[in-house]
Amino acid sequence: MVKAIVNGFGCTGHLVTRVAFNYGKVSITIDDCFTDYNYKVYTFWCDSTHGKFNGTVQSEKGKLVISGKPTSIFQEQYPANIKWGAAGAEYVLESTGVLTTLEKTGPHMKCRAKRLIISVPSADSPMFVMGMNHKKYNSLKMVSNASCTTTCLAPLANVTVDRLMTTVHTVTDIQKTIDGLTGKLYSDG
């Protein structure tokens, strides 16, 4: 079982937690100091983009109980204050949108976390876009996702850059190889 902590429980944190629960082989701990438990329950259960969670969610004794499984929640604003020993997290998803540099996310790595993924563009961490440069990933300890705009547009730009094609074929019997007299106007096609 992989242990991960989701630092920031907004849209990205919700989605990663949903995927982890659907996958079933990831144990999630949540760190989010910005909302109360009832709001966490509601926004996780009823997402305006992805719809309702296919399971149950409730708050119980300082934990979120997701589909019957208690999920620990920390409410620490600063990564250095997270109780890493209790979390036992091997992987950290930094999804607050605030901690975007290696310096700011450093406390995550000073503990036992093996890997850190920053869910937004970073000024100083390598960025990867699925379908573009993800094959260049080589076990780096800290990586960043590119912006949502880059993630959306990069594959389209890649097609234009790498795979734009030109077709050359022979002249047909109704086409002239050089300018000359013809029975129709050029503008008529």
C-alpha positions as CSV (number, residue, x, y, z in Angstrom):
1,M,0.0,0.0,0.0
2,V,1.4,3.4,-1.1
3,K,1.1,6.1,1.5
4,A,0.6,9.7,0.3
5,I,-0.3,13.0,1.7
6,V,-2.3,15.6,-0.2
7,N,-1.3,19.0,1.0
8,G,-4.2,21.3,0.0
9,F,-7.7,19.9,-0.4
10,G,-9.1,22.0,-3.3
11,C,-10.0,20.8,-6.8
12,T,-6.7,19.0,-7.4
13,G,-6.6,17.5,-3.9
14,H,-10.2,16.3,-4.2
15,L,-9.5,14.7,-7.6
16,V,-6.3,12.9,-6.5
17,T,-8.1,11.6,-3.4
18,R,-11.0,10.3,-5.5
19,V,-8.7,8.5,-7.8
20,A,-6.7,7.1,-4.9
21,F,-9.9,5.7,-3.4
22,N,-11.1,4.3,-6.7
23,Y,-7.7,2.7,-7.3
24,G,-7.6,1.2,-3.8
25,K,-3.8,0.8,-3.4
26,V,-3.1,4.2,-2.1
27,S,-3.6,5.4,1.5
28,I,-4.2,9.1,1.7
29,T,-3.7,11.6,4.5
30,I,-5.0,15.1,3.9
31,D,-3.5,18.4,5.1
32,D,-5.8,21.4,4.7
33,C,-6.0,24.3,7.2
34,F,-8.4,26.5,5.2
35,T,-11.8,24.8,5.5
36,D,-13.7,23.1,8.3
37,Y,-14.7,19.4,8.3
38,N,-18.2,19.9,7.1
39,Y,-17.1,21.9,4.1
40,K,-14.4,19.3,3.3
41,V,-17.1,16.6,3.3
42,Y,-19.5,18.6,1.1
43,T,-17.0,19.8,-1.5
44,F,-15.4,16.3,-1.7
45,W,-18.7,14.6,-2.1
46,C,-20.3,17.1,-4.5
47,D,-17.7,18.4,-7.0
48,S,-19.1,20.9,-9.5
49,T,-16.8,19.6,-12.3
50,H,-16.6,15.8,-11.6
51,G,-20.0,15.3,-10.1
52,K,-20.9,13.4,-6.9
53,F,-18.4,11.0,-5.4
54,N,-19.5,7.4,-5.9
55,G,-19.3,6.5,-2.2
56,T,-20.0,7.9,1.2
57,V,-18.2,10.8,2.9
58,Q,-18.6,12.0,6.5
59,S,-16.7,13.7,9.2
60,E,-16.1,11.7,12.4
61,K,-13.7,12.4,15.3
62,G,-11.4,14.7,13.3
63,K,-11.2,12.4,10.3
64,L,-12.9,12.1,7.0
65,V,-14.5,8.7,6.6
66,I,-14.5,8.0,2.9
67,S,-16.4,4.9,1.8
68,G,-16.1,3.5,5.4
69,K,-12.3,4.2,5.5
70,P,-11.1,6.7,8.1
71,T,-8.7,9.3,6.5
72,S,-6.5,11.4,8.7
73,I,-6.6,15.1,8.4
74,F,-4.0,17.6,9.5
75,Q,-4.8,21.3,9.6
76,E,-1.3,22.8,9.3
77,Q,-0.5,25.9,7.2
78,Y,3.2,25.2,7.1
79,P,4.7,22.0,5.9
80,A,7.3,22.0,8.7
81,N,4.5,21.6,11.2
82,I,2.9,18.5,9.6
83,K,3.1,15.4,11.8
84,W,5.0,13.3,9.3
85,G,5.6,10.4,11.7
86,A,1.8,10.0,12.1
87,A,1.3,10.3,8.3
88,G,4.0,7.9,7.2
89,A,3.8,9.5,3.8
90,E,6.1,8.3,1.1
91,Y,4.7,10.6,-1.5
92,V,3.5,14.2,-1.3
93,L,1.2,16.0,-3.6
94,E,1.6,19.7,-3.0
95,S,-1.7,21.1,-4.3
96,T,-2.1,24.3,-2.3
97,G,-1.1,26.4,-5.2
98,V,1.1,28.4,-2.9
99,L,4.2,26.3,-2.3
100,T,5.7,26.4,-5.8
101,T,9.4,26.5,-5.3
102,L,11.9,23.9,-4.0
103,E,12.7,26.2,-1.1
104,K,9.1,26.5,0.0
105,T,8.4,22.7,-0.4
106,G,11.7,21.7,1.2
107,P,10.1,20.8,4.5
108,H,8.2,18.0,2.8
109,M,11.4,16.4,1.7
110,K,13.3,16.9,5.0
111,C,10.9,14.3,6.4
112,R,10.4,10.8,5.1
113,A,8.8,11.6,1.8
114,K,10.5,9.9,-1.1
115,R,8.9,12.0,-3.9
116,L,7.1,15.4,-4.2
117,I,4.8,16.4,-7.0
118,I,4.0,20.1,-7.2
119,S,0.6,20.3,-9.0
120,V,1.2,23.8,-10.5
121,P,4.1,25.3,-12.5
122,S,7.3,25.8,-10.5
123,A,10.0,28.3,-11.0
124,D,12.8,25.9,-10.2
125,S,11.5,22.3,-10.3
126,P,11.6,20.2,-13.5
127,M,8.1,20.3,-15.2
128,F,6.6,17.4,-17.0
129,V,3.6,17.2,-19.4
130,M,2.0,13.8,-20.1
131,G,2.3,13.1,-23.8
132,M,5.1,15.6,-24.3
133,N,8.2,15.1,-22.1
134,H,7.0,12.6,-19.5
135,K,9.5,10.0,-20.8
136,K,12.4,12.2,-19.7
137,Y,11.4,11.7,-16.1
138,N,14.3,9.8,-14.4
139,S,13.4,9.3,-10.8
140,L,13.8,12.9,-9.7
141,K,12.7,13.5,-6.1
142,M,10.8,16.7,-6.9
143,V,8.8,17.5,-10.0
144,S,6.2,19.9,-11.1
145,N,3.2,19.6,-13.3
146,A,3.0,22.3,-16.0
147,S,0.1,24.8,-16.0
148,C,-3.3,23.6,-17.1
149,T,-3.0,25.7,-20.2
150,T,0.3,24.1,-21.1
151,T,-1.1,20.6,-20.4
152,C,-4.0,21.4,-22.7
153,L,-2.2,23.1,-25.6
154,A,1.2,21.3,-25.6
155,P,0.0,18.1,-27.3
156,L,-1.7,20.1,-30.0
157,A,1.4,22.2,-30.6
158,N,3.5,19.0,-30.6
159,V,1.4,17.7,-33.5
160,T,2.0,20.9,-35.4
161,V,5.8,20.9,-34.7
162,D,6.6,17.2,-35.1
163,R,3.9,15.7,-37.3
164,L,2.7,18.4,-39.7
165,M,2.6,16.7,-43.1
166,T,3.0,17.9,-46.6
167,T,1.7,15.8,-49.5
168,V,3.3,15.9,-52.9
169,H,1.6,14.1,-55.7
170,T,1.7,14.2,-59.5
171,V,-0.2,16.7,-61.6
172,T,-3.6,15.6,-62.7
173,D,-4.8,16.0,-66.2
174,I,-6.9,19.1,-65.4
175,Q,-4.0,20.9,-63.7
176,K,-1.2,22.9,-65.4
177,T,2.4,22.6,-64.3
178,I,3.1,26.2,-65.0
179,D,1.0,29.3,-65.5
180,G,-0.7,29.3,-68.8
181,L,-3.9,29.8,-70.6
182,T,-6.8,27.8,-69.3
183,G,-10.5,27.7,-70.0
184,K,-11.4,28.8,-66.5
185,L,-10.5,31.6,-64.1
186,Y,-8.0,30.9,-61.5
187,S,-10.3,32.3,-58.8
188,D,-12.9,29.7,-59.8
189,G,-10.6,26.9,-58.6
